[in-house]
Amino acid sequence: MQYIVGDIHGCYREYQSLLKKIHFSDEDELYILGDAMDRGPEPVRVLQDIMNRPNVYYILGNHDIAFYLLMKKLWVEVTDENVETQLNVDLLRQYQGWVSDGGSTTIEQFRKLSRDAQADLLDYLSEADTYQVLEYEDKTYILVHGGLGNFSEDKDMEAYELVELVEERADYTKRYFKDENIYLVTGHTPTTFIEGWAKPEVYRKNGHIALDCGCVGTGVLAAYCVDTQEVIYATK
């Protein structure tokens, strides 16, 4: 079976509950739409679990990119010789913005890792995908974290810029593809924020499958099964 999961945001307990509920095995595949880190209680533990499963495929989210870019700049020994180039007002402002947007738990746990474990985590994120396209029977699923910014039906997926896939939010009021067997599968936008929906349940309309059901808040963690088109929710 192939499953897709949205923003886990450090909710390790719910993540493990969901894996048990779908009876996830080595024969299955799991695609995660980014933002496994930040906000929740155990972001690093979630990422390490994902990293250690060869049949789990990770798609970058905006929180992942913010963390990666900041750590690549800050993950060096600051000396008298490089302090002016390594630390500046803009970098510290970016760091503070990320921390206040849920990064505090991530950085606290990241600091406790060994240097090798930190490097492994950063390397993993550097090699993660920005999108995936799944084909099953007569259906096509386009998996991205955020949306398809500056969308054109003729635009190749490789032509999208990183910000268009990761930062942009999908417009759930419109159908992107004329072919009704093509689905845009996203996280990033909590389903409670989708106009006309506003509930912590998977949104499936207009060729969209929106999977961020706000687990880190008052919502739930959800999985979509590509093979059966079933939605499964984790228990809190």
C-alpha positions in Angstrom: 0.0 0.0 0.0 1.0 3.6 -0.6 0.2 6.2 2.0 0.5 10.0 2.1 0.8 12.0 5.4 0.8 15.8 5.9 2.5 18.0 8.4 3.5 16.0 11.5 5.2 18.9 13.3 6.9 16.9 16.0 3.8 14.9 17.0 5.7 11.7 17.4 3.1 9.9 19.5 0.4 10.5 16.9 2.8 9.6 14.1 3.5 6.2 15.7 -0.2 5.7 16.3 -1.0 6.3 12.7 1.7 3.8 11.5 0.2 1.2 13.8 -3.3 2.0 12.6 -2.4 1.5 9.0 -0.3 -1.6 9.8 2.6 0.0 8.1 5.2 -2.6 7.0 8.3 -3.0 4.9 6.0 -3.8 2.0 4.3 -0.4 2.1 5.5 3.1 1.1 4.9 6.3 2.9 5.2 9.8 1.5 5.4 12.7 3.9 4.6 16.2 2.7 7.2 18.1 4.8 7.2 19.9 8.0 7.8 16.9 10.3 9.7 19.4 12.5 9.0 22.4 14.7 6.0 23.3 17.0 5.3 19.8 18.4 7.1 18.1 21.3 9.4 15.6 19.5 10.5 17.0 16.1 14.0 15.5 16.0 12.7 12.1 17.1 10.1 12.2 14.2 12.8 13.1 11.7 15.2 10.4 12.9 12.5 7.8 12.6 11.7 8.9 9.1 15.4 8.9 8.1 15.8 5.3 9.3 13.0 3.9 7.2 14.0 3.2 3.6 10.4 3.0 2.4 9.5 6.5 3.7 10.0 9.4 1.2 10.2 12.9 2.4 9.1 16.1 0.6 10.5 19.4 1.8 8.3 21.8 3.7 8.9 25.5 4.5 10.0 24.7 8.1 12.5 22.2 6.9 14.1 24.7 4.5 14.2 27.4 7.2 15.9 25.0 9.6 18.4 23.7 7.0 19.5 27.0 5.7 19.9 28.5 9.2 21.8 25.5 10.5 24.1 25.4 7.5 25.1 29.0 8.4 25.2 28.5 12.1 26.6 25.0 12.3 30.2 26.2 12.4 32.6 27.2 15.1 32.5 30.9 15.5 35.9 32.4 15.9 37.4 35.9 16.1 38.3 35.5 12.4 34.9 34.6 11.1 32.5 36.2 13.5 31.7 39.1 11.3 30.8 36.9 8.3 29.0 34.1 10.3 26.9 36.3 12.6 25.1 39.3 11.4 21.9 41.1 12.2 19.9 39.6 9.2 20.9 36.1 10.1 20.0 36.5 13.8 16.7 38.1 12.8 16.0 35.1 10.6 16.9 32.8 13.4 14.7 34.5 15.9 11.8 34.5 13.4 12.2 30.7 12.9 12.4 30.1 16.6 9.3 32.1 17.3 7.5 30.2 14.6 7.9 26.9 16.3 11.6 26.2 15.9 12.5 26.4 19.6 11.8 22.7 20.4 13.7 21.6 17.2 16.9 23.6 18.0 16.8 22.5 21.7 16.7 18.8 20.6 19.1 19.3 17.7 21.8 20.7 20.1 21.7 17.6 22.2 22.6 15.4 19.2 26.2 14.3 18.5 28.0 16.2 15.8 27.7 13.2 13.5 24.0 12.8 14.2 23.5 16.5 13.4 25.4 16.1 10.1 23.2 13.1 9.2 20.0 15.0 9.8 21.2 18.0 7.7 22.4 15.7 4.9 19.1 13.9 4.8 17.2 17.2 4.4 19.6 18.3 1.7 18.7 15.3 -0.4 15.0 15.4 0.1 12.6 15.9 -2.8 10.6 19.1 -3.5 7.8 17.0 -5.1 6.7 13.5 -6.1 4.4 12.3 -8.7 2.6 9.0 -8.1 0.7 7.0 -10.7 -1.9 4.4 -9.6 -4.2 2.7 -12.0 -5.9 5.6 -13.9 -5.0 8.3 -11.3 -2.1 10.7 -11.0 -1.2 12.3 -7.6 1.1 15.4 -7.6 2.6 15.7 -4.1 3.9 19.0 -2.8 4.1 20.7 0.5 2.5 24.0 -0.3 1.0 24.4 -3.8 1.8 25.2 -7.4 2.6 28.9 -7.5 2.4 30.6 -10.9 0.5 27.6 -12.1 0.1 26.6 -15.7 -1.3 23.3 -16.9 1.5 23.0 -19.5 4.3 23.8 -17.0 6.7 20.9 -16.2 7.1 20.1 -12.5 10.9 20.7 -12.9 10.1 24.3 -14.0 8.6 25.3 -10.7 10.8 27.2 -8.3 11.3 26.1 -4.8 9.2 28.9 -3.3 6.3 28.0 -5.6 6.2 24.5 -4.3 7.0 25.0 -0.7 5.8 28.5 0.4 2.8 29.1 -1.9 -0.6 28.0 -0.7 -2.9 26.1 -3.0 -6.1 27.7 -4.1 -8.7 25.2 -3.0 -11.5 27.0 -4.7 -10.3 26.1 -8.1 -9.5 22.9 -10.0 -5.9 23.0 -11.3 -6.1 20.2 -13.9 -8.8 19.6 -16.5 -8.3 15.9 -16.2 -10.4 14.8 -13.2 -8.0 11.9 -12.5 -5.1 14.3 -11.6 -5.0 15.3 -8.0 -3.0 17.9 -6.2 -2.0 16.6 -2.8 -0.8 19.2 -0.3 0.0 20.0 3.4 1.0 23.5 4.6 -2.5 25.0 4.8 -4.4 23.6 7.8 -7.8 22.3 6.6 -9.5 24.4 9.3 -8.3 27.5 7.3 -9.8 26.3 4.0 -12.8 28.5 3.1 -16.1 26.7 3.2 -14.5 23.7 5.0 -13.1 24.9 8.3 -12.8 21.5 10.0 -9.8 19.3 11.0 -10.6 16.7 8.4 -9.0 15.8 5.1 -10.3 18.1 2.3 -11.2 16.3 -1.0 -12.8 18.6 -3.5 -11.9 20.3 -6.9 -9.1 17.8 -7.5 -7.5 18.6 -4.2 -6.5 16.4 -1.3 -5.4 18.6 1.6 -3.9 16.6 4.4 -2.7 19.1 7.1 -5.5 18.5 9.7 -3.7 20.5 12.4 -2.3 17.7 14.5 0.0 19.9 16.4 -3.0 22.0 17.5 -6.5 20.7 18.2 -6.7 18.6 15.1 -5.5 15.2 14.0 -2.9 13.5 12.0 -4.2 11.9 8.8 -3.1 9.5 6.1 -4.5 9.0 2.6 -4.2 5.6 1.1 -3.5 5.8 -2.7 -4.5 2.2 -3.3 -7.9 2.4 -1.6 -8.6 6.2 -1.6 -9.3 5.7 2.2 -8.5 8.4 4.8 -7.2 7.2 8.1 -6.9 9.3 11.3 -4.5 8.8 14.2 -5.8 8.7 17.7 -4.6 11.4 20.0 
